Amino acid sequence: MVLVRLFVLSIIHSYVVGVQPAQISQQASSASQPPGEQTPLETGNLSFPWSRLRLPRYVIPLHYRIVVHPNLTSLRLTGSVTIQIDVQNNTNWVVLHSKGLQISKATILDKNLAHLSDQVLPCLHNPAHEQIGIFSPRVLSSGQKYFLYIEFGVEMAEGFEGFYKSTYATSSGEIRTLASTHFEPTSARMAFPCFDEPSFKANFSVRVRRSSEYISLSNMPIVKSVEVDDGLLEDQYAASVKMSTYLVAFVVCDFKSVTATTSSGVQVSVYADPQKWSQTHYALEVAVKMLNFYEEYFNINYPLPKYDLIAIPDFEMGAMENWGLTTYRESNLLFDHHLSSVSDKLRVTMVIGHELAHQWFGNLVTMTWWNDTWLNEGFARYMEYISVEATYPELKVEEYLLHTCFAAVGHDSLNSSRPISSPAENPTHIREMFDTVSYDKGACILHMLRHFLSEDLFQSGIVRYLRKHSYQNVQNQDLWDSLANTCSEEDFISGQYCYTREQAHKNSYLLTGEHLDLTAVMNTWTLQTGVPLVIVKRAGSRLMLKQVRFLRTELPSDPLWSTLQRGYLWHIPLTYKTDTSSAIQRHLMTTHADSVHIGEDVKWVKFNVDMTGYYVVHYEDGGWEEITKLLRENHTALSYKDRTHLIHNAFQLVTAGYLPLNKAFDLIGYLHLETHTVPLLEGLGYLEFLYHMIEKRSDVDLVESFRSYILQFFRGVIDQQTWSDEGSVSTRRLRSEVLSLACHLNDTSSVDEARWRFKDWLQSNGALKLPTDVAETVYAVGARDDRGWASLLQLYKNSSSAAQKDKILVALTNSRDTNKLYRLLDLGLEGQVIRPQDLSTLIFGVANNPRGHRIAWNFVKKNWGTLVQKFQLSSPTIRYILIGTTSHFSYPEEYSEVKSFFESIGEHASQVKSPQLALDNLQKNVRWMQRNLETLKNCLTEKKNL
């Protein structure tokens, strides 16, 4: 299919009407102009013609020609854009997006390149909607095509959106500047005027002007470079495939690259600043391997001739899937074999898998509007696991999917969660769609669907979805139709292998003898908030089942609980197994109450086998006791995923008020027999979270009692760990987590070992390499004294490894000297030593320190205005800061204080969900303490006396 792809690309190098791009700009800028200075057409009494947030649908962009010159000395962007438009209703106006751009000229040409006016056309601005309106004195006729030409300029953006500047330091200390774009979701309008909505797909021809010491990159390959005025070079890129504006990208930098070619002939290159070039090779290997995998899995060739990956020094998000030019945070792309850990390796691999999946899910097939962001992000998150498992099985990525779904349940069980498909009209609400619900819950319901339908049917369905809707926009229903193999009457009549929607509902997949309406099933998962709780009760030979909405912020005894349950019903694909059969039983629960037959001889039952379903399970009337007994006597009767799922559900049910805390402690009592990393870390993780809350309270005796219990309980696991990089990925992951917690809990032998290793490492002046799996723990212990902390801060300033810098930054926040914590926060706010992109990590690290949690919160309150200026109010960074600084608060007075602060920032708090998420999370902690604190003390006393 290579010949077909090259032929298609050759066609779109020219405009539909056969006019080369250069001709249009020449005509627009010089032809038909009267002598002397051109004057603008009088605006008179013109008022902005459009009142809605979304653009009118009667002017459709077909092809953009963009010329940009990012001046890296003056830090100003100048440029022009010529947009071929298709007018579908008679109109005098063209309304499109522009944010912060100074429009110096606008004109419209007909298909013969004749100006519709000999004067500059009026350009009206509507800043509230980030729109401009271009007025034509002559009517633009329905059915005709025109060319809209606009010249513009803007200061290069501060921050992380639009066309913004970034910097890096060379090995000699020289500061070098580069420019990069980040347009998703609504920031292309900050770099050039455009129809900045995902359904306005078009082709793009990009030209970038630059100085000779730089290179430029864009979505497509360079066709040629020519000299233009003032010694500048202009890189002229091939016309793109049809795509949305948020996927357009260009970069000007002086980076170096490594390159390889896939089996289908796609050229893959990885770019980084020159001193980090040696860290690009692993990413190149992964990208080539995964691109080959995805082409085979989807049975659809990647449609571009090249695929670039570039590490941007200043980057707020994890990565961005711009078609053909994906941009990354350095720590998510670069891998240093001497300083990066196995966890770093897994993260790099998964992020590359995510962005490559987007080349199909999101780029080739794009959601119609941002309310269905999950169709992009949920698929890409899920394909991370499928792709890494297929290409790097030794990384054991399947062990991490459970935690993705646990994170989704944790968010979704708060009352302030939202449906997967949610209204999102303005840019603030659109940015909020990039959250745990779109990514993690989206991935988990796809995982459920894949196991529900079977892997083969799921894969053939998504291939059908991608093929049918290539270069188009979709909604939820299009996915369900493809998975159920439905089609339009026209497709059916033409002989397509599919069913009409009516017939599909009759012939759909069978589940336990029942016909399945896939749309009806999946609408219950995408159109309503929350996660279901399935309550299981034994009644002789039957199991009585009940479903309710699972909430951790309200108890069943609370007056508001019944109101919050009203109208909720899921179609739940239940799976379960018993001690009498190794077969997995299946049942589709579509009512509030149901039952299944299991027989009289069954002793135990486990629902949601391997957590392939997105629901929590509670076992009433002795059910948890039977499971606890099973784990103590024969825990391997259940898979490691089932054991992990049981631990998760038990502690979640404690928080929600369904299970006493002592029952959860009884359940994890078997862990001294456990040998698998995942359930061990799940149990350890809950105890660690509780300890972090407890240590920030004023009960010194309880802190000491809890510390001693955890160290005693996991003594065997701690003593088994070696301070090395040996073993499987699972072994190394367990080592990192266990030794980190042991040192945090001041386990004497662990702290002594870390201190000795840090001392030797420091004295070697970098000659000695610390094992990467324990480096962060060693740094954290070393940062406890003044000399160690100062040495680490200096190394942080000088290190060229993003992975090492991340570890050092977390270690620095472990200082027990509050003056050092204040200094770190000041450095973070100042933004030179610690980049703004890392400020949220810094704040969270300080908040996690028992000596720093109040310092971090007070810092956020004091500097709120500055933080909101640095980052968008609805950005993941602000959400992470708010939730991170309050996540360990557990006093009612702290809840009141946080609530009062959010009330004091008024409009800010009301515009976004993150303040309410933080409050819900804090309320959950307060209520947990009120219900369980005494039980915890009693449990610890009992364990101590055993």
N, C-alpha and C positions, 0 to 999 in steps of 0.2 A: 504493500500500500504506500510505499515511499513516493512512487511516481505520482500517485493521485494527490498526496499532500503537497508536493512541490508545484503541481499544476494549479491547485487552488490558490496557493500563495502568490503565484505569478499573476493571477487574475486580479487580486485585490490590491496590487501595487498602484493601480490607477483608479480614478474616480469612476462612478457608474456612468457618468456622461462622457467619459473618455478624456477628461481634462487633467493634465499633470498638475500637482500641487503648486509648483512654483509660479505657474501662470496666474493662479487665483490671487496670490498675495500681491503680485505685481499690478494686476488689474485693480485690486481693492485699494492699494496704497497710492497709485499714481494716475491711473487712467481717469479721464473725464473730469479732472479737477479744473476749476476756473483759475485764471492767473491770480497770483497773490495768495495770501493766507486763506485757507478754507475756513468758513464760518459754520458754526452749528446751526441746525434748523431750530427755530424758535419753539420752545416747549409750550408757550401760551398757558392755557388752563388745563393742560394734560394732567391726569391723575393716574396713579398706578392701576393697571387694568385687571389685576388678579388678586383675590383676597384669600385664597386657600394656601395651605402649607404645601400640598403636592402640586406639581406643575400641571398645566392643561395638557390634554392628550392630543390636541389637534395640530401640533407641530412636533415632528418626529426627527431626531438627528439620525443621519445615515453614516456620515464619515467626518471625522475631525482631522484637520491638519494643524498640528501644534508646533510652534517655534518658541523655544525658551532659552534665555541666557541668564543663568544664575551666576552673578558676579560674586566670587568668593572673597574679593577684597572689600567691596562696598557693602556686601551682604544684601544686595538688592536683586530681585528677580524682574526681568522685563520679558515681554513676549507678545505673541499674537496667536489667535486661533481662527481658523476658517472652518465653519461647520456647514456641511451640506445638509439641508433640511427638506423634509417632505411635508408640505402643508396640506392638511386634510379638511379644513374649514376655512372659508374666507375670513381674513383677519388683517388688521393693521399692526398687530403686536407680535413680537416674539418674547416670551417670558422664559428665563432660564436662571440658573443659580450663579451667584457670585458672592464671596464673603471676603471683605477687607481689600478687594482689588480696586485699584484706581483705573477706571476705564478712560482712556484718552481718545479713543476713536471707535466708532461703530458705523458700519454701512452694510447694505444688503445688495447682492447682485443677482440677476436672473440666471437662467441656465446657460445663456449666451454670454455671460460675464459682463452684462451691461448694468450700470448702476441704476437703482430705482430712484435715486435722488442725487443731485450734484452737491449736496451739503452733508455734513456730518449729522448722523441721525441722533435724535434725543435718546438719552439713556436714563431712565428713572430707577431709583433704588428703593428697595423695601428691606432694610437691614434686619427687621424683626423676623422675616421669613428667609433671609439670605438669598434674595432674588433681585434680578434686574429685569427691566422691561425695555426693549428696543422698539421704538415707534417708526413705522414706515408710512410716509404720506400717501404712497400708492398701496392699494389693497393687495395682499398676498393671496393669490387665487387657489382655491381648493384643487387638489390634484396636480399641482405644480411643484417643482423643486427649485430651491434657491440656495444661495451661499451667504451665510452670515459671517462677516469679518469683524473682529474686535481686536484692538490693541490695548494692552494693559501693563501695569507695573505694580509691585508690592515689595515691601521690606520682607526679607526672608524670615519665616516664622520662628519665634521663640517657642520652645516646647517640643512636642512630638507629633504634630499634625500638619497637614499640608506639605509644602516644600520647605523643609527646615534645615538648619545648619547643625552639624555635629563636629566634634574635634577629637583628635588623639595626639599623644605625645610621642615623638620619635625617641630612639634610644639615646640621642644626644640631648633630649629635653625640649626640642623645638615643637611648638604647637602647630599642628596642621589642621586645616579646615576642609570639610567635605559637605556636600548637600545631598539630602535624600528625601524621598517622598513617603508619606503614609496617609492614604486617602480613606481607608475604611473607618467608619461607614459613610461620613458625609463631609469629607475634607478635600475632595478633588476641586471643589468650588473655591478653595483657598489658593489654588495654584493656577487655574485657568477657568474662564467662564464656561459652563457646561450644563447639560441636563443631568443633574447629579442624583439620579434615582436608578435603582438596579434594573428596572424593566426597560430603560432607554438604552438598549444595547446598540453599539455602533462599531465601525472600524476606526482605527487611530493610526495616523501617520505622524511620527514624532521626529523633530529635529532639535538637537541640543547643541548650543554654542558654548565653547569652553576655551580656556588657555591651553597651550601646548603641553604644560607640565601635568595636566590631568587627563583622565579618561572619562568617558561617559558610558552609561549603561541604560537600556530601556527594555521593554517587553520583548522586542523583536531583535533580530541581528542587524548590524550596521550594513547598509548597502554601499555607502561610500562616505568619505570625509573630505570636505572642501574648505579652502581658505575663504574667509569673509573679511569684513572690515576690521581694522585695528589689530591685525595679526591673529584674530580668533579663528579657531577651527569649528566647523559645523558638522556634527555627526548626523547623517541622514539614515533613518531606520526604515526597514521594510514595513509596509502596512500590516496592521495586526489583524487577527481574526476578530469576529464580532464579539464584543464583550462590554461589560458594565464599566462606568467611569471609575468606580472605586478600585478597579484592578489595574489601572494605568500606573506606570511607575517610571521614574528616571532618577539616576544617581550620577553625581559628578565627584570624582575622588582620584586618589593616586595609588589605589590598592594593587596588589599582586594577586594572581590566581593560579589554580591548578585545574587541569582539564582532562576529561576522558569522554568516551563515546559509548552509548548504550548499544544493545544488540540490534535495535531498530534504526540506529544512525543519529540519535539525538545527541548533540554536544552538550555536556554538562560541565559547568565551571563553578568553582567556589572561590570567592574573593574575600580578602581580609587586608588589614593594614600590613605593610611589608614586614614588620618585625613579628607578626603572628602568622605569617605564611605557613610555617611548619606545622601549625595546628589545624590546617584545613584538610589534610589528607583523609582523615577518617570520615568526615562529612561527604567528601567526594565518593568514597567507596560506598557509603550508605545510599546516597542519592542515585547512583547508577544502578545499584542492586534493586532498590525499591521502585525505580521507574520501570525497570524490566518487569518486576512483579505486577505492578498495577496495570500495565498494558496487557499482560496475560490474564489477570483476574477479571478486568472489565471487558476484555476482548475489544478494546477501542484504543487505537494508537493515540499517544500524546500528540496533539495537533501542531505543535510549534517545532521549528528546527533546532531550538536551543533551550536550555534550562539553566538559569544562573541562580546561585545562592550567595548572599553577601552578608557579612557580619557588620552591623552598624554600631559604632561605639555608644551612641546615645539612642536608646530605643525603649519606649515605655512598655509595649506589649511583649509577648514571647517571640512572635514571628508574624509575618504577613504574606499572604499567598499570591501577591501580584503575579499575573500570568506571565510565566517565562522569566521573572525576576523576583524571586522571593527574598524578603529582607528578614534579618534575624537579630535578636539580642546576641551579643558575643557568646555568652555562656550557654546558649542553646544551639550553637553551630560549631564552635571551636573545641577541639579536644587535644589536650596536652598529655601525652603518654606518661610523662613523669609526674604530673601534678593533678590530673583529673582522676576522680574515683570511678568505680564501677557504676555508681548511681548517676554520676555525670554522663557517663557513656550511654546509659539507658535513656536519660533525658534527651540528649542530642539525637539519638536514634528515633525516639518517639516523636519529637517535634518535626524532624524532617519528614517522617511518615505522615504526620498530620498535614503539613503544607503541601506535600505531593498529592495527598488524597483530594485536597481542594482543587487541584488542576482539573479534576472531573466534577466533584461535588462542590459547587459554588462558582467555578469558572466556566466550565462547559455547560452545566445546568445550574441556573441561579434562581433563588427564590424571587417571587414577584415583588414582595415587599418585606421589610425588616421584621414584621410580626412573625414570620416563619424563618427567622435566623437559624433556628435549630436544623433546618434542612441542609444548611452549610456546615455549621459547627458540630452538631450532633453526629453527623456522618463522618466528618473528619476526625473527631475524637474517637469514634468507634473503630474507624479504619486504622488508627494508630496500632491498636491491639492486633487486628487481623494481619496487618502488614509486617509488624515486628515479629510476631509469632512465626510467620512463614519464612522470613528472611534471616532472622537472628534468634533461633529457638533457644540458644544457650542463655539468652538474657531473661528467660522465664517471665515474659511480660504479662502472661495470663494471671500471674499472682497479683498484679496491680489493678486489674479490672474491678475486683471486689471493692477496693478502696475508692475507686471512682464512683461506684454506685452507693457506697456508704456516705460519701460526701454529698451526693445528690439527695439521699434520704434525710441527712441532717439538715440541709437547707429547706427541703420540701415539707418538712414536718413543723416548720415555723408558720405561724398564721400569715406572715407577711410575704410568703412565697407567691408565685404567680403561675398561670398555665404556660405550658411550652409555647403555644401560639397565643400571643398577647398583643393587644393594640399598642402601636408605637408610632406616633405621628411626627413629633418634633425631634430634632437632633439629640436633645437630652434624653428622651425616652428611648430613642433608637440605640444610643450608646449603652444604655442599661440592659439591653437584650443580650449583651455579651457577658453572660454570667453562668453560674453553676447549672441553672435550669437548661439553658440552650446547649451547653457543652456536655455536662455529665449526665443529667437526666435524659437528654436526647440520646446519648450513647447507650444508656442503660435500657431504654425502651426498644431501641434497635436490637440490642443483645437479646432481650426477651422475645422480640419478634422473630429473630433468626432461629432461635431454639424452638419456638412455637411452630413455625412453618417448615422447618428443616433447613440445613445449610444450603443444600442445592437449590431449593425453591427460592430462598432469600437471595442467593447470588444471581440466579437467572432473572429474578424480578428487578433487582437494581440495575442489572445490565440493560434490561428492557427499558427501564426508566431513563437511563442515560442516553440510550440510542434514540428513543422516541423524542426526547426533549433537548437534544444537543443544540447549543447556541440559542436556547429559548429560556423563558422564565416559567416557574412552576409554583403550585400551591400544594398543601398537604394531600388533597384529593388525587393529584397526579401520581403521587408515590403509592397511595393505597391501590389505585387502579392498576399500576404496573405490577405491584406485588401480587394482586389477585388476577392478573392477566386479563384485565378488562380493556375495552377500547371503544372508540366511537362507532356509530352505525356505519359511517363512511369507511372506516378501517375494516370493519367486519365484512361489509359487502365486497370490499376489494380483495378479500381472501387472506387478510392478516390472521396469523394464528393467535386468536384471542377471543374473548367472549364479550357480548354486549353487557352493559352494567347489570341489566335485569337478569340476564342468564347467568352472569358470574355469581350473583348472590345465591342462585340455586345450585350452581355447580362448584362453588368454592371449596376450599380445602376442608376435609372432614376431620373432626376432632371428636373422638369417642362417639362416633355415630351421629354427630350433630352437624348440620350445615353452618358455615361460618360467614357472617357478614363482616368482612375485614374493616370496612369503613366504620361501622357501628362500634366494633371493638376498639379501634385505635382512637376514635374521637374521644373516648372516655379517658384516654391517657394524654391527649394533647390539648383538649379544650377546657379542662377543669384543673384547678389547683390541687396540689397535694399528692400524697402517697397513701394507699390503703393499708389498713391493719386487718389481717385475717385472724379471727379468734376461733380456736379449735377446741372442741369439748367432746369427750368420749361419752357415748351412750350405747353401751352394749356392743353390738357388731357394727355400729355406724359412728361416723364422726359428724357432729353437728357443727356447721360452719356459719360464721357471721362476719360481715365486712363493715368497717367504719372508717372514717377518715382518721389517719394517725396524726396526732398533734402532741407536741412536747411543751407547748406553752399554756395549754388548758387541760385540766383534769376532768374525767367523766363526772365528778361531783360538782364541778363549777357551773353556775347558772348559764354562762355563755356557751357551754360545750354543745348543747343540743342545737343551738342556733347555727353554730359553725359546722354541724354535721348535715344540715338540711340540704337536700338536693344532690348529695354526692353518691354516686354509684359507678363502680368500675366493672368492666368485663375482664376478669382476672384469669389468665391461663395458669391454673394451679398445677404444680407437680408435687408428688410426694412419694416417699418410700417407707417401707416397714421392715421389721425384723424377719418377716415370713417370706419375703421375696426380694431378689436383687433388681427386679424390673422397676422402672420409673413409671408411676401411674400418673395419668393426666385427667384434668377435669376443667372445663370452662365455667367459671362462676359468674353468672350474669344478674344475680338477684342479691338482695341484702342478706338473706338467709338461705342456706342450702345444706345438703348432707351428702356424704359418700359412704358406701359400704366397704368395710375392711375385714370383717370376720371377727369371730370371738377370740381367736388364738393370738392376735397381734398384741405384743407387749409395748412396743414403742412405734411412733410415727414421726417422720421429719418432713416438714413441708418446705417448699421452695428449694428443690434439690440444686445444690451448687450455686444457689442464688442466681439462677437464670431468669427469675421473675423479679419485677420491681414492686415488692410488697414486704411488709413486716409481718411476723407471725407470733401470736401469743397462744400458749398452751395452757388451758385452764384445768382445774380439778386434778392436780397431781401430774400434769403433763411435763412440767419442767423438772419435777423430781425424777421421773422416769429417764429423762434425757441426761440429767446429772449423773444418775446411777450408771447409765450406759457409758458415758465418757470416762468414768472412774474405772469401770470394769473392762471395757473393750472399745477404747476411743477410735481405733482404726476401722471399726464397723462403719464409720462415716468418713467421707472424704475430707481432706484438709479444708476444702472450700465450705463444706457443711459445718465443720467445727468452728471455722472462723465466723460464719454467718450466725451461728447460735450465740457466740460471745457477743457479737454486735447487737443482735436483737435483744438479748437479755439486758444489757446496759441501757439500750434505748428505751426499753419498757420500764426500767427503773425511773428514768427521767420523766416518762409520760404518766407515771403513777399506777402502772398495771402490775408491777412486780416489786417485791421488797428487795432492798439492797443486799441483804444477807443471802438471798437466793442467787443473785448474780455472783457473789463471792463464792458461794458453794459450787456454782457451775465451773468457774475457772480454777477450782481446786485441783482439777486433773492436770493442769499445765506442767506440773513437775514430771509428768510422763510424756509430754509432747516433744516431738523431735522436729516438727515441721516449722519453718520460719514464720509463715503467714499467721496461723492461729496464735503462736507465741507473741508476735508483735501486736496482734489485735488486743490480747489481754493486757500486755505491757502498756500499750497505748492508752487504754482507758484508765489504768492506775496512774500513769504519768500525767494525764490531763487533770485528774482529780487532785493529784499532789500539787500541780501548779496552781490550782485554785486555793487549796488549803494553805500553801506556804505564803500566800499573799494576804492571809487573815492574821489575826493577832493571837491565835492560840498556839503558843510555842510548844506546849506539851503534845498537842495533836500532830503538829508537824513532825516532831521527833519520832512519835509513835508510828506514824504512817511511813516515814523514811525507813525506819528499822524493819517494818513489815515487808516493804517492797524488796529491800536488799536480802532479807532472809528468804523470802519466797522465791526469788530468782538467783539465789546464791550459786546453785549448780550451773545455771546458764552463764552467769558472769564468769565463773572460774574456768569454764570451758573455752573462753575466747582467747585468741592469740592476737598480738599486736602486729598484724601483718596484712598482706594483700592476698593471702592464699585461700584456696577453696572455690566452691561454686559461687555463682552470683547470689543465690539465696543465703549461703553461709556468710558471705562478705557483707550483705545488707544487714543481717542479724548482728554481726560484729559491730558495725558502725552504730546502730541504734542502742544496743545494750551497753557498750562501753561509754557512750555519751551520757546515758542516763545514770550509770553507776558513778561517773565523775560528778555529775550534777548533784547526786545524792551524797557526795563526799565519802564514797566507799574508799577506805584507807588504802587498800592494795592498788586499786585502779588509779587513784589520784597520785600515789607515789610513782607508779609506772609512767604515767603521763608526764609528771614533772621531771623525772629523770630523762625521758626521751626529749622533752623540750629543751632541757639544759644542754644535752649533747648536740642537738640540732643547732641551737643558737651559737654554741662555741665553735661549731664547724664552719660557720660563716657561709652556709648554703651548700657546702660540699656533701653533707649528709642528707639523704632524701628520706623524708618520713613516709611510711606506708600511707597511701592515699585514703584508704578506708577509715583510718583513725586520725588523720591529720587535723581535722576540725576539732576533735576532742582534745588532742594534744595542744593545739593553739589556745583553746578555751581555758585549759588549766594554766598554761603559760601566761595568759593575759591577766591572771589574778594578781601578779606583782608588778610594780612600776616598771622595772627594766624590761620585762617580757612584753608588757603592753606597749611601751614606746617602740620597741624593736618591731613588733607586729604592725604598728601603724606606719612605720617607715617602709616596711616591706610592702604593705598595702599600696602605698604611693608609687612604688617602683615596679611592682610585679606586672608582667605582660600576660599573665594567665587569668582570664576571667573566672575560671573555676577556683583558682587559689584565692583570688580577691574575695569571692563570695564566702569562702570558708573563714577567711581572716576577719571579714566584717562581722559575721555572726559571733566569732570568738571575742572580738573587742567589746561587744555588748554584754559579755559575761563579767566584766569588771565589777568588783565589789566596792570600788571607789566612785561615789556618785558624781564627783567633780569630773571624772573621765566620761561618764555617761552624758553629762551636760555638754561637755566639749564635743563629743561625737555628734550630738544633735545639732549643735551650732555648725559643725563642719558640713553636715548633711544639708542644712538649710542654705548655707553659703554656696554649695554646689560645685566647688573646684576639686577638692580632694576626693570627696564622695559625690558621685554624679547624682543628679536629681532622679534618674531612673531607679536608683538603689535606695532612695529615701524611705520608701514604705517598708522595705526589708529592715532597714536600720531602726525605724520606729518600733516595728514589731519585735525586733530583738531586744531593745531596751525594755519594752512592755513585758516581755517574757521573763525578765530579770526581777526577782522579788524585791530588789532594792531600786528598781527602775520603773515599775508599772505606773506609779503615780507621776513620776517625772515625765514619762511618755505622754500620758493623758493631759497633763497640764501644758506640755509643749504643743499638743494639737490644739487645745483651746486657745492658747496665747497666739498661735501663728496660723489660725484658721484662714484668715484672709489671704495670707501669702500662699498657703497650700492650695487654695482654690484657684489662685492666679497661676500657679505652676502647673496644675493639673486640672483637667475638666472636672466639674462638679460631679458628673455622672460617670467618671472614669473608674475602671477597676482599681486604680491606685488609691483614690479617695475611699472607695468601698473597703479596700483591704486595710487602710489606716484606721478607719472608724471601727470596724469589727475587731481588728487585731489589738487595738489599744484597750478595748473594753471586754475582751473575751474571757478574762479571768476575774473580772469583778463579780462579787457574789453577795454584797451587803445591800439591803434595801436603800440605805442612804446613798450608795453609789448609783443605784438605779435612778433615784430622784435627781442626783446631781447631773447625770448624763442627760436625762430627760429635760431638765431645765436648760442645759446648754443648747440642745437641739431646738428648744422653743425660742431661745435667744437669737439664734441665727435665722429664725423665721422662714423667709422665702426660700433660702437654700435648702432647709430641711424638708420643706413641703414639695419641692420639685422632684425629689429622687427617693428611691426606696431604701438606700443604705442606712439612713438613721433609724428607720423602723426595724430593719434587720438587726442592727446592733442592739436596739432596745429589746427586741424579742429574745435575742440570744442571752442578754443580761438577765431578763426576767426569768428565763429558763434556769439560769444559774442560781438566782435568789431562791426560787421555789425548790430547787433541788436541795439546797442547804436547809431550808425550813423543814423539809420532809425527811431528809436522810442523814443529817449531821449526827444526831444521837445514835442512830443505827450504825453509822460508820465507827463512832467511838466504841460502841459495844463490840462490833466485829473485831476491831483491832485489839481490844482487851482480851477477847476470847482466843484470838490467834496467838497472842503473846503468852497466854497461860497454858497453851497446849504443849 
